[in-house]
């Protein structure tokens, strides 16, 4: 290994096809709940993981689905008629992006089916399920009693680890001080980390140079330009 290759001693778990899931203070509670399965509260062993876009909810959901052989469902796609086919033979189900739910009756049907099979439901949402207006008292009651694990945006330790992993995946050696420079100045999100590493990798390859502070400064400036003055991303 190159002498300047960054090594961070962070807790991690295999993401089963999606690399390592790095654990830090902002997601430790949610990760611990995933580790506890199937020892979730009865009778319906369920959990809601709540957090902003890009915080790692879907990543945690992927880890749990692999461990539980759960069906992978999106709230926006749920229909009453489609629940049997969507669930198949699975006893467990992960439902992503609850805020996009269009047919509350379909989610209630899913709950009842999973309960009959003695399974578990994992809900991923940007808002606490109990705060959503679903219009069905039975469903509202179920959502209100779900344990909730909140995931915050990545802290500095986790963001540094995510950057380091993305660089390592691309076999790009980066000094620790360069990663620290990026962490102190970049947008605090997993999506931004992925975007920034891709940008730096492309710049370094195009110019035949290493990723150093000067290149990091340029990439950050390009990020600001692409984001626009109102914080919205500008399409290519």
C-alpha positions as CSV (number, residue, x, y, z in Angstrom):
1,X,0.0,0.0,0.0
2,X,1.3,3.5,-0.8
3,X,2.6,5.3,2.2
4,X,0.1,8.2,1.8
5,X,-2.9,5.9,1.4
6,X,-5.6,7.0,3.9
7,X,-6.6,4.4,6.5
8,X,-9.4,5.1,8.9
9,X,-10.3,2.8,11.7
10,X,-14.1,2.9,11.6
11,X,-16.7,0.3,12.5
12,X,-18.1,-1.3,9.4
13,X,-20.3,-4.2,8.3
14,X,-20.6,-5.8,4.9
15,X,-23.3,-4.2,2.8
16,X,-23.7,-7.4,0.9
17,X,-23.1,-6.2,-2.6
18,X,-22.9,-2.5,-1.8
19,X,-19.6,-2.3,-0.1
20,X,-19.1,-1.6,3.6
21,X,-21.7,0.3,5.7
22,X,-19.6,2.6,7.9
23,X,-21.0,3.1,11.4
24,X,-20.7,6.4,13.3
25,X,-22.6,8.3,15.9
26,X,-25.2,9.6,13.4
27,X,-26.4,6.1,12.4
28,X,-25.3,3.8,15.3
29,X,-28.8,3.5,16.7
30,X,-30.3,2.5,13.3
31,X,-27.5,0.0,12.7
32,X,-28.0,-1.5,16.2
33,X,-31.7,-2.1,15.4
34,X,-30.8,-3.8,12.2
35,X,-28.4,-6.0,14.1
36,X,-31.1,-6.9,16.6
37,X,-33.5,-8.4,14.0
38,X,-35.4,-10.7,14.4
39,X,-35.6,-9.6,18.0
40,X,-37.9,-6.7,17.3
41,X,-41.0,-5.9,19.4
42,X,-43.9,-8.3,18.8
43,X,-46.6,-8.9,17.6
44,X,-45.6,-7.4,14.3
45,X,-41.8,-7.1,14.4
46,X,-41.4,-3.8,12.6
47,X,-39.1,-0.8,12.5
48,X,-39.0,2.6,10.9
49,X,-35.7,4.2,9.9
50,X,-36.2,7.9,9.4
51,X,-33.8,10.5,8.0
52,X,-33.1,12.9,5.2
53,X,-32.3,11.9,1.6
54,X,-28.8,10.6,1.2
55,X,-28.3,9.7,4.9
56,X,-27.9,5.9,4.3
57,X,-31.5,4.6,5.0
58,X,-31.6,2.7,1.7
59,X,-28.2,1.3,2.4
60,X,-29.3,0.0,5.8
61,X,-32.4,-1.4,4.2
62,X,-30.3,-3.3,1.7
63,X,-28.3,-4.9,4.6
64,X,-31.5,-5.9,6.3
65,X,-33.2,-7.3,3.2
66,X,-30.2,-9.6,2.5
67,X,-30.3,-10.8,6.1
68,X,-34.0,-11.4,6.2
69,X,-34.7,-12.4,2.6
70,X,-37.3,-9.5,2.6
71,X,-39.2,-8.3,-0.5
72,X,-37.9,-5.0,-1.8
73,X,-40.8,-2.6,-2.2
74,X,-41.3,1.1,-2.9
75,X,-44.2,2.9,-1.3
76,X,-45.1,4.7,-4.5
77,X,-45.6,1.4,-6.3
78,X,-47.8,-0.3,-3.7
79,X,-51.3,-1.2,-4.8
80,X,-53.9,-3.4,-3.1
81,X,-54.1,-5.8,-6.1
82,X,-50.3,-5.9,-6.5
83,X,-49.4,-6.8,-2.9
84,X,-49.5,-10.6,-3.3
85,X,-47.2,-10.5,-6.4
86,X,-44.9,-7.9,-4.9
87,X,-44.5,-9.9,-1.7
88,X,-44.3,-13.3,-3.3
89,X,-43.3,-16.0,-0.9
90,X,-41.4,-13.6,1.4
91,X,-42.4,-13.3,5.0
92,X,-40.6,-10.0,5.4
93,X,-40.8,-6.7,3.5
94,X,-38.8,-3.5,3.3
95,X,-40.8,-0.4,2.1
96,X,-38.7,2.5,0.8
97,X,-39.7,6.2,0.8
98,X,-43.0,6.1,2.8
99,X,-43.6,9.7,2.0
100,X,-44.5,8.7,-1.6
101,X,-47.3,6.3,-0.5
102,X,-50.3,6.7,-2.8
103,X,-52.5,3.8,-1.7
104,X,-52.6,3.6,2.2
105,X,-54.9,0.6,1.9
106,X,-52.2,-1.2,0.1
107,X,-49.7,-0.7,2.9
108,X,-52.3,-1.9,5.4
109,X,-52.9,-5.0,3.3
110,X,-49.1,-5.6,3.2
111,X,-49.0,-5.2,7.0
112,X,-51.8,-7.8,7.5
113,X,-50.2,-10.2,5.1
114,X,-46.8,-10.0,6.7
115,X,-48.4,-10.4,10.2
116,X,-50.2,-13.5,9.0
117,X,-46.8,-15.0,7.9
118,X,-45.1,-14.0,11.2
119,X,-42.7,-11.7,9.5
120,X,-41.3,-8.2,9.9
121,X,-41.7,-4.9,8.1
122,X,-39.0,-2.3,7.7
123,X,-40.2,1.2,6.8
124,X,-37.7,3.8,5.3
125,X,-39.0,7.4,5.4
126,X,-37.9,11.0,5.3
127,X,-40.6,11.8,7.9
128,X,-41.7,10.0,11.0
129,X,-44.5,7.6,10.0
130,X,-46.7,8.7,12.9
131,X,-46.7,12.2,11.5
132,X,-48.0,11.2,8.0
133,X,-51.7,11.6,7.2
134,X,-52.7,8.2,5.8
135,X,-56.5,8.5,6.3
136,X,-56.9,5.0,7.7
137,X,-57.2,4.6,11.5
138,X,-55.9,1.0,11.5
139,X,-52.9,1.9,9.4
140,X,-52.3,5.1,11.4
141,X,-52.3,3.0,14.6
142,X,-49.8,0.6,13.3
143,X,-47.5,3.4,12.1
144,X,-47.8,5.2,15.4
145,X,-46.6,2.2,17.4
146,X,-43.5,1.4,15.2
147,X,-40.2,1.8,16.9
148,X,-38.3,4.6,15.1
149,X,-34.5,4.8,14.6
150,X,-33.4,8.2,13.3
151,X,-30.4,8.7,11.0
152,X,-28.8,12.1,10.8
153,X,-26.6,13.5,8.1
154,X,-23.0,12.2,8.2
155,X,-20.7,13.6,10.8
156,X,-17.1,14.4,10.0
157,X,-15.8,11.0,10.9
158,X,-18.3,9.1,8.8
159,X,-18.0,11.5,5.9
160,X,-14.2,11.0,5.9
161,X,-14.7,7.3,5.9
162,X,-17.2,7.4,3.0
163,X,-14.7,9.5,1.0
164,X,-11.9,7.2,1.8
165,X,-13.9,4.1,0.7
166,X,-15.0,5.8,-2.6
167,X,-11.4,6.6,-3.3
168,X,-10.2,3.1,-2.4
169,X,-12.9,1.6,-4.7
170,X,-11.4,3.5,-7.5
171,X,-7.8,2.6,-6.5
172,X,-7.0,6.3,-5.9
173,X,-4.4,7.0,-3.2
174,X,-5.3,10.2,-1.3
175,X,-3.5,11.8,1.7
176,X,-5.5,12.2,4.9
177,X,-5.0,15.9,5.0
178,X,-6.7,16.1,1.5
179,X,-9.7,14.2,2.8
180,X,-9.9,16.4,5.8
181,X,-9.8,19.5,3.5
182,X,-12.7,18.1,1.6
183,X,-14.7,17.2,4.6
184,X,-14.4,20.7,6.1
185,X,-15.7,22.4,2.9
186,X,-18.1,20.0,1.1
187,X,-21.9,19.5,1.3
188,X,-22.7,17.1,4.2
189,X,-24.3,14.2,2.4
190,X,-23.4,10.8,1.0
191,X,-24.6,11.8,-2.4
192,X,-22.1,14.7,-2.4
193,X,-19.3,12.4,-1.4
194,X,-20.0,10.1,-4.3
195,X,-20.3,13.0,-6.7
196,X,-17.1,14.7,-5.4
197,X,-14.9,11.6,-5.6
198,X,-16.2,10.9,-9.2
199,X,-15.3,14.5,-10.2
200,X,-11.8,14.3,-8.6
201,X,-11.1,10.9,-10.2
202,X,-12.1,12.3,-13.6
203,X,-10.0,15.4,-13.2
204,X,-6.9,13.4,-12.0
205,X,-7.2,11.0,-14.9
206,X,-7.7,13.7,-17.5
207,X,-4.6,15.6,-16.3
208,X,-2.4,12.7,-15.3
209,X,-1.9,14.0,-11.8
210,X,-2.6,12.9,-8.2
211,X,-5.5,14.1,-6.1
212,X,-4.0,16.9,-3.9
213,X,-5.3,20.0,-2.2
214,X,-5.1,22.1,-5.4
215,X,-7.3,19.6,-7.3
216,X,-9.6,19.3,-4.4
217,X,-10.0,23.1,-4.3
218,X,-10.9,23.1,-8.0
219,X,-13.4,20.3,-7.6
220,X,-15.1,22.0,-4.7
221,X,-15.4,25.2,-6.8
222,X,-16.9,23.2,-9.7
223,X,-19.4,21.7,-7.2
224,X,-20.5,25.2,-6.1
225,X,-20.9,26.3,-9.8
226,X,-23.0,23.3,-10.7
227,X,-25.2,23.7,-7.6
228,X,-26.1,27.2,-8.5
229,X,-26.7,30.2,-6.3
230,X,-30.0,28.9,-5.0
231,X,-28.6,25.6,-3.9
232,X,-30.3,23.7,-6.7
233,X,-28.3,21.4,-9.1
234,X,-27.9,22.7,-12.6
235,X,-28.5,20.0,-15.3
236,X,-25.9,19.3,-17.9
